[in-house]
Amino acid sequence: MAGIIRVALYARVSTRDKDQNPENQLVLLRREAERAGDTIVKEYVDEESGGKANRKQFQEMMKDAGKRQFDLVRVFALDRFSSQGIEAVFEYTAALDQCGVAFWSYCEPMLNTTGPMAALYKAIIAWAAGYRNQRHSENVRLGQGRKRLQVEATGEPYQHGRRPLGEEVAIRAHELAKQGMSQRKIAEEIGVSVGTVNKYLKSVAN
């Protein structure tokens, strides 16, 4: 990425990493910034778990990126940036990219959004974002189906964390139907009306 002059450095060590010092990461990042001719405008350091997003300095860095206070974020490694998993890393680097801020990792140069691999990594980020949105939509649709079954069976709202009674009855009705039992017989077997059995079978089919 040509013309980058404003750089932010981000370093993190966990509170459990008693023998680690964020300065070790910063020394390397400062050297790389100097070698590239960039100007370091701010350094962000967290001393807490990377498994959570509400790290104080991390959140401040993301807000400053939105204000375009720098053009590039340099980190030592992806797990220093976030240990929430690769999906979270994709999400954060995509957010930086939307702000016009590039991402650079000392240990994973193939995943930088600057340099010869930038186009490939951005394509991966876009794919990951699309996949996540698709999965979220599917989860919402499945959740709506579960709520509908619960309300139809008991008139009570769906409660997260347990299988709704209506869903259990609907599955049982579907199993009996697969065995060739008529809707009337199914209704007698599970103790509901024929109309309710008909709704259950349609719900499971959908």
Secondary structure, 3 states (H helix, E strand, C coil): CCCCCEEEEEEEECCCCCCCCHHHHHHHHHHHHHHHCCEEEEEEEEECCCCCCCCHHHHHHHHHHHCCCCCEEEECCHHHHCCCCHHHHHHHHHHHHHCCCEEEECCCHHHCCCCCCHHHHHHHHHHHHHHHHHHHHHHHHHHHHHHHHHHHHHCCCCCCCCCCHHHHHHHHHHHHHHCCCCHHHHHHHHCCCHHHHHHHHHHHHC
